[in-house]
Amino acid sequence: MSRTVQCVLLKKELPGLDRSPYPGALGQRIFDGVSKEAWARWLGHQTMLINEYRLTPIDPKARKFLEQEMEKFFFGAGSERPEDFRPQG
C-alpha cells in the first residue's frame, strides 16, 4: 500500500513520494508534504528553468538557484517562468 500525503501544492490527499528526492531539511519537507504528481510538475518546471536560463546543474550557483526556486515552487509564492518564455507546441 502506498503512502499518501496532504499535498502542499495541489491541496488534496494524494500518493506521496517513495523516498526523499532531495537531501537535508528541504528534502524532508518535500517527502512529508509533496505528492508524486506535484513532484512531477516540479521536474517539468525545473527542466524549463535549466533550458531557458542555460543552467549547468553541476555549477554550485545553478544548484543554489534551483534549490531556491524549488522551495518557492512548493512552499512560497511559486516559481515564475522566465519573462520571455514561450511554450512550444
C-alpha positions as YAML, in Angstrom:
chain: A
units: angstrom
residues:
- id: 1
  name: MET
  ca: [0.00, 0.00, 0.00]
- id: 2
  name: SER
  ca: [1.44, 3.37, -0.97]
- id: 3
  name: ARG
  ca: [1.65, 6.24, 1.46]
- id: 4
  name: THR
  ca: [-0.40, 9.36, 0.97]
- id: 5
  name: VAL
  ca: [0.29, 12.97, 1.87]
- id: 6
  name: GLN
  ca: [-1.76, 16.13, 2.11]
- id: 7
  name: CYS
  ca: [-0.06, 17.80, -0.86]
- id: 8
  name: VAL
  ca: [1.01, 21.38, -0.16]
- id: 9
  name: LEU
  ca: [0.86, 22.26, -3.86]
- id: 10
  name: LEU
  ca: [-2.33, 20.53, -5.02]
- id: 11
  name: LYS
  ca: [-4.18, 20.89, -1.70]
- id: 12
  name: LYS
  ca: [-5.52, 17.35, -1.53]
- id: 13
  name: GLU
  ca: [-4.63, 13.88, -0.30]
- id: 14
  name: LEU
  ca: [-2.54, 12.11, -2.95]
- id: 15
  name: PRO
  ca: [0.09, 9.36, -3.21]
- id: 16
  name: GLY
  ca: [3.37, 10.52, -1.71]
- id: 17
  name: LEU
  ca: [6.92, 10.04, -2.87]
- id: 18
  name: ASP
  ca: [8.63, 6.72, -2.15]
- id: 19
  name: ARG
  ca: [11.73, 8.40, -0.75]
- id: 20
  name: SER
  ca: [13.13, 11.85, -0.14]
- id: 21
  name: PRO
  ca: [14.03, 13.38, -3.53]
- id: 22
  name: TYR
  ca: [16.48, 15.92, -2.13]
- id: 23
  name: PRO
  ca: [18.95, 15.95, 0.78]
- id: 24
  name: GLY
  ca: [18.55, 17.78, 4.06]
- id: 25
  name: ALA
  ca: [15.64, 19.57, 5.69]
- id: 26
  name: LEU
  ca: [14.15, 20.72, 2.38]
- id: 27
  name: GLY
  ca: [14.12, 17.13, 1.13]
- id: 28
  name: GLN
  ca: [12.33, 16.02, 4.29]
- id: 29
  name: ARG
  ca: [9.70, 18.77, 3.91]
- id: 30
  name: ILE
  ca: [9.13, 17.67, 0.32]
- id: 31
  name: PHE
  ca: [8.89, 14.00, 1.32]
- id: 32
  name: ASP
  ca: [6.40, 14.86, 4.08]
- id: 33
  name: GLY
  ca: [4.12, 17.15, 2.09]
- id: 34
  name: VAL
  ca: [4.57, 16.83, -1.68]
- id: 35
  name: SER
  ca: [2.74, 14.28, -3.82]
- id: 36
  name: LYS
  ca: [4.21, 12.33, -6.72]
- id: 37
  name: GLU
  ca: [2.05, 14.40, -9.08]
- id: 38
  name: ALA
  ca: [3.33, 17.69, -7.67]
- id: 39
  name: TRP
  ca: [6.93, 16.45, -7.81]
- id: 40
  name: ALA
  ca: [6.45, 15.58, -11.49]
- id: 41
  name: ARG
  ca: [5.20, 19.13, -12.09]
- id: 42
  name: TRP
  ca: [8.31, 20.48, -10.40]
- id: 43
  name: LEU
  ca: [10.58, 18.32, -12.58]
- id: 44
  name: GLY
  ca: [8.96, 19.80, -15.69]
- id: 45
  name: HIS
  ca: [9.30, 23.33, -14.33]
- id: 46
  name: GLN
  ca: [12.91, 22.68, -13.31]
- id: 47
  name: THR
  ca: [13.72, 21.39, -16.81]
- id: 48
  name: MET
  ca: [12.25, 24.57, -18.29]
- id: 49
  name: LEU
  ca: [14.35, 26.72, -15.91]
- id: 50
  name: ILE
  ca: [17.52, 24.80, -16.79]
- id: 51
  name: ASN
  ca: [16.86, 25.16, -20.50]
- id: 52
  name: GLU
  ca: [15.70, 28.79, -20.51]
- id: 53
  name: TYR
  ca: [18.47, 30.05, -18.25]
- id: 54
  name: ARG
  ca: [21.03, 27.66, -19.77]
- id: 55
  name: LEU
  ca: [21.97, 26.34, -16.34]
- id: 56
  name: THR
  ca: [24.55, 23.66, -15.67]
- id: 57
  name: PRO
  ca: [23.23, 21.64, -12.71]
- id: 58
  name: ILE
  ca: [26.74, 20.80, -11.50]
- id: 59
  name: ASP
  ca: [27.53, 24.51, -11.08]
- id: 60
  name: PRO
  ca: [27.07, 25.45, -7.39]
- id: 61
  name: LYS
  ca: [25.37, 28.76, -8.29]
- id: 62
  name: ALA
  ca: [22.90, 26.97, -10.55]
- id: 63
  name: ARG
  ca: [22.19, 24.36, -7.87]
- id: 64
  name: LYS
  ca: [21.54, 27.09, -5.30]
- id: 65
  name: PHE
  ca: [19.22, 28.91, -7.71]
- id: 66
  name: LEU
  ca: [17.28, 25.70, -8.44]
- id: 67
  name: GLU
  ca: [17.01, 24.91, -4.73]
- id: 68
  name: GLN
  ca: [15.59, 28.38, -4.05]
- id: 69
  name: GLU
  ca: [13.13, 28.00, -6.91]
- id: 70
  name: MET
  ca: [12.10, 24.55, -5.64]
- id: 71
  name: GLU
  ca: [11.37, 25.98, -2.21]
- id: 72
  name: LYS
  ca: [9.32, 28.82, -3.74]
- id: 73
  name: PHE
  ca: [7.50, 26.37, -6.03]
- id: 74
  name: PHE
  ca: [6.27, 24.21, -3.15]
- id: 75
  name: PHE
  ca: [6.28, 26.39, -0.05]
- id: 76
  name: GLY
  ca: [6.37, 30.01, -1.22]
- id: 77
  name: ALA
  ca: [4.61, 32.22, -3.73]
- id: 78
  name: GLY
  ca: [5.57, 29.93, -6.62]
- id: 79
  name: SER
  ca: [8.43, 29.84, -9.07]
- id: 80
  name: GLU
  ca: [7.93, 32.14, -12.03]
- id: 81
  name: ARG
  ca: [8.67, 31.35, -15.64]
- id: 82
  name: PRO
  ca: [11.33, 33.49, -17.32]
- id: 83
  name: GLU
  ca: [9.85, 36.72, -18.69]
- id: 84
  name: ASP
  ca: [10.35, 35.81, -22.34]
- id: 85
  name: PHE
  ca: [9.39, 32.11, -22.03]
- id: 86
  name: ARG
  ca: [7.14, 30.84, -24.82]
- id: 87
  name: PRO
  ca: [5.94, 27.23, -24.50]
- id: 88
  name: GLN
  ca: [6.43, 25.11, -27.60]
- id: 89
  name: GLY
  ca: [3.53, 23.32, -29.17]
...
